[in-house]
């Protein structure tokens, strides 16, 4: 695809430096080790393959979360989203979850979406916690704005973290009420909800970074829905 770089320079969203998120490993309830790490823009095409099966799954609002995440990742890949980042979870190299967000400005972070592909192990909760850790501890932000599109999300984020309801601002995703995670709330919740060990053992990190493995559509559907094709 030929690109007019002079015009492209106008269309591309400006970006600021973002401190990297250091990878960590979490031992799950089944004994498997989840590698949580930040990925780059060049990884987006393979991530889209992992998101695509969710677009038609109505259960627990995976369809709307999936389609919005797909658009956000594609927007990031095409340089149409400002200050976005993406963190993934892998087990033995296999993609099992994705979270993303962005910096609205130096002080305020925007939590976008959380998609767990392998359910029942709190992978989504662990990845959401990693996202909050990134905003507060590594990006050094004062607060994160969050909204929910499903009852599970509301219970996992708003209730578990004791988030503050916002009455003066609307989350950019629209829809439901916006909430905020402040630094005080984050550090109060951290001992209960933010887990993981650093550094990641070299052999684990090598497997994760060598390739992002995406399961086939039927397997992803089964992992999300519990029963194939439902």
C-alpha positions in Angstrom: 0.0 0.0 0.0 1.5 3.3 -1.1 1.5 6.0 1.6 1.7 9.7 1.1 4.1 10.4 4.0 3.5 14.1 4.0 -0.2 13.6 4.5 0.3 10.7 6.8 2.3 13.0 9.1 -0.8 15.1 9.5 -3.1 12.1 10.0 -1.0 10.2 12.6 -1.7 10.9 16.2 1.2 12.4 18.1 2.7 10.2 20.8 4.7 10.7 24.0 7.3 8.5 25.5 5.8 5.7 27.7 7.9 3.8 30.2 8.0 0.1 29.4 6.1 -2.4 31.4 8.6 -5.0 32.8 7.4 -8.6 32.2 6.4 -10.8 35.1 5.3 -14.4 35.7 2.2 -15.5 37.7 1.7 -19.1 38.9 -2.0 -19.9 38.3 -4.3 -22.1 40.4 -3.7 -25.0 38.1 0.1 -24.7 38.5 0.7 -23.3 35.0 2.8 -20.1 34.7 1.4 -17.1 33.0 3.9 -14.7 31.4 2.6 -11.1 31.4 4.4 -8.8 29.1 4.0 -5.7 26.9 4.0 -6.1 23.2 4.7 -3.7 20.3 2.8 -2.4 17.4 4.3 -4.9 15.1 2.6 -7.7 17.0 -0.9 -6.5 16.2 -1.6 -8.7 13.2 -1.2 -11.9 15.2 -3.2 -10.4 18.1 -6.1 -9.6 15.8 -6.2 -13.3 14.9 -6.7 -14.1 18.6 -9.5 -11.5 19.0 -11.4 -12.3 15.8 -13.3 -15.4 17.2 -14.8 -13.2 20.0 -16.6 -10.9 17.5 -19.6 -13.3 17.2 -19.7 -14.6 20.8 -22.6 -13.0 22.6 -21.9 -14.7 25.9 -20.8 -12.2 28.6 -20.7 -9.4 26.0 -17.5 -10.9 24.3 -18.8 -9.6 21.0 -18.8 -5.9 21.9 -15.6 -6.1 23.9 -14.0 -8.1 21.0 -15.0 -5.7 18.3 -13.9 -2.6 20.2 -10.6 -4.2 21.1 -10.1 -5.2 17.5 -10.7 -1.7 16.3 -8.4 -0.2 19.0 -5.6 -2.5 18.1 -6.0 -1.9 14.4 -6.1 1.9 15.2 -2.9 1.5 17.1 -1.3 -0.5 14.2 -2.3 2.2 11.7 -1.1 5.0 14.0 -4.7 6.3 14.6 -4.8 6.0 18.4 -2.8 8.3 20.7 -0.5 6.9 23.3 -1.9 3.3 23.3 -0.1 0.2 24.8 -1.0 -3.5 24.9 -0.1 -6.1 27.5 -0.7 -9.8 26.9 -0.7 -13.1 28.8 0.9 -16.3 27.5 1.1 -19.9 28.7 3.8 -21.8 27.0 3.8 -19.2 24.3 0.0 -19.5 23.8 -2.0 -16.2 23.8 -4.6 -16.5 26.6 -5.5 -12.8 27.3 -5.1 -9.2 26.1 -5.5 -5.9 27.8 -5.0 -2.4 26.4 -5.2 1.2 27.5 -3.6 4.6 26.8 -2.4 7.8 28.3 -4.9 10.6 28.0 -2.2 12.9 29.4 0.6 12.7 31.9 -1.7 12.4 34.9 -4.7 10.4 33.6 -4.8 6.9 32.2 -7.6 5.4 30.2 -8.4 1.7 30.7 -9.8 0.4 27.4 -10.4 -3.4 27.3 -9.7 -6.7 28.9 -10.2 -9.9 27.0 -9.6 -13.3 28.6 -9.4 -16.1 26.1 -8.8 -19.0 28.5 -11.4 -18.6 31.3 -11.7 -19.9 34.8 -8.2 -19.1 36.0 -8.7 -15.4 36.7 -6.5 -14.5 33.7 -8.6 -11.5 33.0 -8.3 -10.3 36.6 -4.6 -10.8 36.6 -4.1 -8.9 33.3 -6.4 -6.0 34.5 -4.3 -5.8 37.6 -1.2 -5.6 35.5 -2.7 -2.8 33.5 -3.4 -0.8 36.7 0.1 -1.6 37.8 1.5 -0.2 34.6 -0.5 3.0 34.8 0.2 3.8 38.5 3.7 2.4 39.1 5.5 2.6 35.7 3.7 5.4 33.9 3.4 7.2 37.2 -0.1 8.4 36.6 -2.4 9.9 39.3 -5.5 8.0 38.3 -7.1 5.7 35.8 -10.5 6.0 34.2 -12.5 2.8 33.8 -15.9 1.7 32.6 -17.5 -1.8 32.3 -19.5 -3.4 29.5 -20.4 -6.6 31.3 -21.6 -7.7 34.8 -18.4 -9.7 35.2 -16.3 -6.6 34.4 -18.3 -4.5 36.9 -17.7 -7.1 39.7 -14.1 -7.6 38.8 -13.1 -3.9 38.5 -15.6 -1.6 40.2 -16.4 -3.8 43.2 -13.1 -5.6 43.8 -11.1 -2.3 43.6 -13.6 -0.1 45.4 -13.5 2.4 42.5 -14.8 5.9 42.8 -17.8 6.8 40.7 -17.2 9.8 38.4 -20.0 12.3 38.1 -18.1 15.0 36.4 -16.6 13.1 33.4 -17.7 10.5 30.9 -15.4 7.7 29.9 -14.4 8.0 26.2 -16.0 4.6 25.5 -19.4 6.1 26.4 -22.3 4.1 27.8 -22.1 3.1 31.4 -21.0 5.3 34.3 -17.2 6.0 34.5 -15.2 5.2 37.6 -11.7 6.1 38.6 -8.8 4.3 40.3 -6.7 6.7 42.3 -3.2 6.0 43.5 -4.5 5.6 47.1 -7.1 3.0 46.0 -4.5 1.1 43.9 -2.0 0.7 46.7 -4.8 -0.3 49.1 -5.8 -3.1 46.7 -2.4 -4.1 45.6 -1.6 -6.7 48.3 -4.8 -8.5 47.5 -5.0 -8.2 43.7 -1.6 -7.5 42.1 0.6 -10.6 42.0 3.5 -11.9 40.1 7.3 -12.3 40.2 10.1 -10.5 38.5 12.4 -11.2 36.7 10.8 -13.8 34.5 13.1 -16.9 34.2 15.0 -16.7 30.9 13.6 -20.0 29.5 10.0 -18.8 30.1 10.6 -15.4 28.6 12.4 -16.9 25.6 9.3 -19.1 24.8 7.0 -16.1 25.2 9.0 -13.8 23.0 9.9 -16.3 20.3 6.3 -16.3 19.0 2.8 -15.5 20.0 0.9 -18.7 19.4 -2.8 -18.3 18.7 -5.2 -21.2 19.0 -7.6 -22.0 16.2 -11.1 -20.5 16.2 -12.9 -23.6 17.4 -10.5 -23.9 20.4 -10.8 -20.2 21.3 -14.6 -20.4 21.1 -14.6 -23.5 23.3 -12.3 -21.9 25.9 -14.5 -18.8 26.0 -17.9 -20.5 26.0 -17.1 -23.7 27.7 -18.8 -25.8 25.1 -17.7 -25.9 21.4 -20.0 -23.8 19.2 -22.1 -22.3 22.0 
